[in-house]
Amino acid sequence: MAVSIAHLGPSGTYAEAAALVYSNWLAQSFQQEALLCPYPSIAQTLNAVALQQADLAVVPIENSIEGSVTMTLDTLWILDKLQIQRALILPISHALMSHATRIESIQTIYSHPQALAQCQAWLERHRPNAQLIPTNSTTEALQQLEHDRQAGAISSQRAALLYKVPILAHPINDHPDNCTRFWVLGLQSSPGGTHASLAFSVHDMPGALVKPLDIFAQQGINLSRIESRPTKRSLGDYLFFIDLEADTRQSFVQSALEELRHHTDTLKVLGCYDILPKRIVDLANL
Amino acid sequence: MAVSIAHLGPSGTYAEAAALVYSNWLAQSFQQEALLCPYPSIAQTLNAVALQQADLAVVPIENSIEGSVTMTLDTLWILDKLQIQRALILPISHALMSHATRIESIQTIYSHPQALAQCQAWLERHRPNAQLIPTNSTTEALQQLEHDRQAGAISSQRAALLYKVPILAHPINDHPDNCTRFWVLGLQSSPGGTHASLAFSVHDMPGALVKPLDIFAQQGINLSRIESRPTKRSLGDYLFFIDLEADTRQSFVQSALEELRHHTDTLKVLGCYDILPKRIVDLANL
């Protein structure tokens, strides 16, 4: 039976490209067929798995330029049943597309605010006076071009092909090493892997973060990322999301987590997982 | 001579309200007149001070629900001449406004993505099928109502009055304790205060954050906030923004900063400042 994979839609988003990479890998490694299911928001994508409408969700967690995808972190803190099964890193390359024949004639450019921000310097150099209009996804930007054929949109080359809109410039992102990290999540936990992700709240912020970090330092466990998010209760009250280079099957990692439990208010282990190798991502050739 | 204060415009934004609070306080405490100067983006607001087009900038740094305003952090890391002079915390209360007579007839709702996110539960309860359209500011959402009189906008009560649009529901934010912290920045550093803010990069992320945090813990200096941002060089490479409850005029704070310099790659002291008391903010009655 095909496994159903929820992702942020509509067709043509980077999230769909990540879901395709994962489903190609499932097909090649396990002869497992997959069915992609687009959802209108990241919250609804994750909820689909919590409500068992889909088996897996593929969601962006962090971009190398814009940082955390806060909607993913905030939703995962609430839906604590979901477990990370795998991570994958997708290169992001933006293109300017339009039915207009020349870049110079474009007065209006649509895209997701993150994509507009990632092409800021290019836009200031080539279209300093263009009006930049935010949309809910890069694909939605492309759909605007149906009504406004002289406008431009910033999206992926793949989306331009899907929606049959000519590409006028590519790549236009200011940083060539632009990439986004995605998590694949489901209701079952993976048996283990090279990375573990946690989320926790602490009683009192001041100084209270030193102890949790020190527990990992003492055990020689590398911390590859820390992110704070507001608890939404009051200003100055935070949650922390931490990524470790550690396998929770190892006993010293388990003791560190046990010790951490005594120094945190709520502790959630989001999963222990492997990262899909770069060659698998490149193979998908999206 | 009047002091010029740059802020995110146009008229009616929460950033303008924060700038008004500060200018009222300048007038009452120092008989200092102020001139408000709206700019189209946070980056341009901060740049105006760096380029000496304005004396001060008032910019949002953090919201209690949505977290960091990443544009402010990223721009401050680049423009290292700017110094924080003061902080202020503004209560945020959203209203739904429209020229339509009934909430039930509204099919489209415009607002800044952060405001839409902050009213998510209210919107799902009252207008679950309305199309939510992101705009560059809450004020720009109001301006859309000139073309589309049956649409709704989410903005402040003050903006509704300024633009003469009837309020249909207020407050509609999901969390009643919604507030935003702003910084007032200029080219001169303030003589000192109750809080200090720093930004630094570390050589190697794994474990490298423990030492900086430990320096402050050893000196009994409370950390009120930590935020990580990507360096934009490659995924997994971060900067850290830290707020301390400390006055940099005190010698033990100076020694802690001196020690920190040895354990960081680049260290920037963004300023040492006081927080404007709540009664001053309430007095402005915006």
Interface residues (C-beta under 8 A of the other chain):
Chain A: E62 N63 S64 I65 E66 G67 T70 M71 I89 P113 A117 L132 P134 T135 N136 H175 D177 C179 R181 M205 P206 G207 L209 V210 L213 D214 F216 A217 N222 L223 S224 R225 I226 E227 S228 R229 P230 K232 R233 S234 L235 G236 Y238 E245
Chain B: E62 N63 S64 I65 E66 G67 T70 M71 I89 P113 A117 L132 P134 T135 N136 H175 D177 C179 R181 M205 P206 G207 L209 V210 L213 D214 F216 A217 N222 L223 S224 R225 I226 E227 S228 R229 P230 K232 R233 S234 L235 G236 Y238 E245
